[in-house]
């Protein structure tokens, strides 16, 4: 399965480099991992919700109601 990682570039709790490393490890193990970095800190930017929804729909094969 594909993995979508999202991470704020200014995250004060978990460094952005941690997600970059996780992506490398997943890909090195043969996985499909995409890292979506965004401006901001530890909370997901609501502007990303459409992209997250599309990713989930693609993975689940579900059409919007």
Backbone as ProteinMPNN parsed JSONL, in Angstrom:
{"seq_chain_A": "XXXXXXXXXXXXXXXXXXXXXXXXXXXXXXXXXXXXXXXXXXXXXXXXXXXXXXXXXXXXXXXXX", "coords_chain_A": {"N_chain_A": [[0.831, -1.214, 0.0], [0.3, 2.299, -0.511], [1.788, 5.003, 1.286], [1.044, 8.011, 2.832], [2.731, 10.653, 4.084], [2.448, 13.441, 6.155], [3.766, 16.557, 7.133], [4.626, 19.318, 9.097], [6.877, 21.85, 8.25], [7.965, 23.535, 10.13], [7.674, 22.282, 12.554], [7.688, 22.157, 16.017], [7.784, 20.017, 17.706], [8.279, 17.434, 16.56], [10.957, 16.909, 14.491], [11.124, 17.887, 11.045], [12.904, 16.423, 9.555], [12.674, 13.875, 10.599], [10.424, 12.752, 9.389], [11.314, 12.783, 6.786], [13.345, 10.897, 6.976], [11.844, 8.626, 7.706], [10.347, 8.289, 5.372], [12.432, 7.611, 3.606], [13.257, 5.168, 4.749], [10.931, 3.591, 4.458], [10.682, 3.547, 1.661], [13.103, 2.324, 1.058], [12.575, -0.197, 1.958], [10.985, -1.128, 0.031], [8.511, 0.022, -0.071], [5.863, 2.346, -0.957], [6.054, 5.568, -0.455], [4.976, 8.815, 0.126], [5.914, 12.085, 0.856], [4.434, 14.863, 2.148], [5.183, 17.948, 2.702], [4.468, 20.889, 4.589], [3.882, 24.396, 5.249], [4.18, 25.495, 8.54], [3.457, 24.232, 11.856], [2.95, 21.705, 14.213], [0.351, 20.932, 13.723], [-2.022, 19.769, 11.308], [-2.477, 21.489, 8.314], [-5.537, 22.806, 7.375], [-5.894, 23.409, 4.692], [-4.836, 21.316, 3.344], [-6.67, 19.301, 3.383], [-8.325, 18.614, 1.067], [-6.413, 17.257, -0.563], [-5.707, 15.163, 1.13], [-8.143, 13.846, 1.329], [-8.515, 13.015, -1.338], [-6.333, 11.255, -1.584], [-7.066, 9.265, 0.288], [-9.493, 8.376, -0.838], [-8.527, 7.327, -3.241], [-7.002, 5.213, -2.253], [-8.85, 3.666, -0.867], [-10.75, 3.186, -2.714], [-13.204, 4.376, -2.775], [-16.054, 6.23, -3.701], [-17.084, 9.646, -3.462], [-19.933, 10.48, -1.464]], "CA_chain_A": [[0.0, 0.0, 0.0], [0.969, 3.6, -0.48], [1.747, 5.719, 2.559], [1.163, 9.455, 2.704], [3.218, 11.308, 5.29], [2.311, 14.895, 6.154], [4.577, 17.075, 8.224], [4.912, 20.743, 9.074], [8.318, 22.127, 8.17], [8.373, 24.261, 11.341], [7.162, 21.516, 13.692], [8.573, 22.269, 17.178], [7.715, 18.786, 18.489], [8.972, 16.383, 15.807], [11.654, 17.547, 13.371], [10.734, 17.492, 9.688], [13.872, 15.409, 9.119], [12.203, 12.555, 11.03], [9.536, 12.244, 8.34], [12.154, 12.511, 5.619], [14.023, 9.627, 7.243], [10.831, 7.577, 7.632], [10.07, 8.084, 3.952], [13.575, 6.872, 3.054], [13.214, 3.796, 5.253], [9.81, 2.901, 3.821], [11.028, 3.321, 0.265], [14.191, 1.354, 1.054], [11.992, -1.514, 2.214], [10.122, -1.46, -1.096], [7.212, 0.667, 0.06], [5.57, 3.565, -1.706], [5.792, 6.598, 0.548], [5.021, 10.19, -0.356], [5.984, 13.05, 1.952], [3.828, 16.143, 1.827], [5.571, 18.96, 3.676], [3.664, 22.11, 4.517], [4.259, 25.474, 6.164], [3.494, 25.415, 9.815], [3.999, 23.43, 12.927], [2.58, 20.332, 14.54], [-1.036, 20.661, 13.322], [-2.225, 19.677, 9.866], [-3.09, 22.658, 7.697], [-6.802, 22.428, 6.735], [-5.802, 23.557, 3.237], [-4.415, 20.023, 2.799], [-7.76, 18.333, 3.471], [-8.712, 18.046, -0.233], [-5.395, 16.295, -0.99], [-5.832, 13.99, 1.992], [-9.37, 13.15, 0.933], [-8.241, 12.353, -2.612], [-5.449, 10.123, -1.308], [-7.853, 8.215, 0.939], [-10.434, 7.824, -1.816], [-7.749, 6.496, -4.164], [-6.566, 4.0, -1.563], [-10.0, 2.872, -0.441], [-11.609, 2.924, -3.857], [-14.543, 4.871, -2.452], [-16.519, 7.449, -4.355], [-17.773, 10.522, -2.512], [-21.396, 10.303, -1.414]], "C_chain_A": [[0.862, 1.26, 0.0], [0.785, 4.21, 0.898], [1.904, 7.2, 2.253], [1.571, 10.015, 4.055], [2.983, 12.8, 5.134], [3.078, 15.429, 7.347], [4.82, 18.564, 8.029], [6.416, 20.997, 9.122], [8.842, 22.865, 9.406], [7.872, 23.568, 12.609], [8.135, 21.606, 14.87], [8.645, 20.98, 18.001], [8.528, 17.66, 17.834], [9.657, 17.042, 14.612], [11.186, 17.003, 12.018], [11.645, 16.381, 9.169], [13.448, 14.001, 9.531], [11.277, 11.945, 9.981], [10.307, 11.964, 7.058], [12.852, 11.158, 5.775], [13.044, 8.453, 7.164], [10.491, 7.263, 6.181], [11.192, 7.265, 3.307], [13.542, 5.405, 3.48], [12.1, 2.985, 4.593], [10.127, 2.571, 2.365], [12.148, 2.285, 0.143], [13.714, -0.068, 1.281], [11.027, -1.932, 1.101], [8.744, -0.836, -1.041], [7.082, 1.899, -0.813], [5.165, 4.623, -0.694], [5.976, 7.972, -0.071], [5.02, 11.105, 0.859], [5.452, 14.381, 1.468], [4.181, 17.116, 2.944], [4.733, 20.212, 3.497], [4.204, 23.144, 5.489], [3.499, 25.293, 7.457], [4.134, 24.419, 10.742], [3.432, 22.036, 13.014], [1.157, 19.96, 14.113], [-1.15, 20.638, 11.806], [-2.973, 20.915, 9.38], [-4.388, 22.22, 7.007], [-6.792, 22.588, 5.215], [-5.386, 22.248, 2.566], [-5.547, 19.0, 2.759], [-8.199, 17.781, 2.112], [-7.705, 17.006, -0.749], [-5.474, 15.013, -0.163], [-7.055, 13.163, 1.609], [-9.159, 12.374, -0.367], [-7.366, 11.124, -2.41], [-6.243, 8.962, -0.708], [-8.85, 7.574, -0.025], [-9.716, 6.912, -2.802], [-7.377, 5.166, -3.517], [-7.725, 3.082, -1.216], [-10.933, 2.512, -1.591], [-13.026, 3.409, -3.651], [-14.839, 6.142, -3.239], [-17.204, 8.326, -3.324], [-19.285, 10.342, -2.596], [-22.11, 11.502, -1.981]], "O_chain_A": [[2.005, 1.256, 0.459], [-0.212, 3.979, 1.581], [2.795, 7.594, 1.502], [0.853, 9.871, 5.044], [3.289, 13.366, 4.084], [3.053, 14.846, 8.431], [5.174, 19.013, 6.938], [7.13, 20.419, 9.943], [10.038, 22.82, 9.692], [7.671, 24.223, 13.631], [9.284, 21.18, 14.75], [9.481, 20.866, 18.898], [9.356, 17.02, 18.482], [8.986, 17.676, 13.798], [10.892, 15.816, 11.876], [11.202, 15.504, 8.428], [13.827, 13.03, 8.875], [11.347, 10.745, 9.717], [9.993, 11.022, 6.33], [12.938, 10.377, 4.827], [13.378, 7.402, 6.617], [10.363, 6.097, 5.808], [10.925, 6.332, 2.55], [13.772, 4.511, 2.667], [12.304, 1.831, 4.215], [9.873, 1.461, 1.898], [12.137, 1.462, -0.773], [14.359, -1.026, 0.856], [10.343, -2.95, 1.207], [7.895, -1.135, -1.88], [8.066, 2.42, -1.337], [4.065, 4.579, -0.144], [6.992, 8.256, -0.705], [4.223, 10.925, 1.78], [5.954, 14.953, 0.501], [3.554, 17.11, 4.003], [4.338, 20.552, 2.382], [4.903, 22.802, 6.442], [2.31, 24.973, 7.455], [5.188, 23.847, 10.463], [3.426, 21.281, 12.042], [0.798, 18.783, 14.142], [-0.467, 21.386, 11.106], [-3.973, 21.326, 9.968], [-4.349, 21.348, 6.14], [-7.598, 21.966, 4.524], [-5.561, 22.086, 1.359], [-5.393, 17.937, 2.159], [-8.429, 16.577, 2.005], [-8.105, 15.986, -1.31], [-5.325, 13.913, -0.694], [-7.001, 11.934, 1.571], [-9.572, 11.221, -0.485], [-7.624, 10.072, -2.996], [-6.107, 7.818, -1.141], [-9.023, 6.356, -0.018], [-10.227, 5.85, -3.16], [-7.432, 4.118, -4.16], [-7.593, 1.859, -1.267], [-11.796, 1.643, -1.458], [-13.955, 2.906, -4.284], [-13.978, 7.005, -3.411], [-17.841, 7.813, -2.404], [-19.836, 10.084, -3.666], [-23.34, 11.526, -2.019]]}, "name": "protein", "num_of_chains": 1, "seq": "XXXXXXXXXXXXXXXXXXXXXXXXXXXXXXXXXXXXXXXXXXXXXXXXXXXXXXXXXXXXXXXXX"}
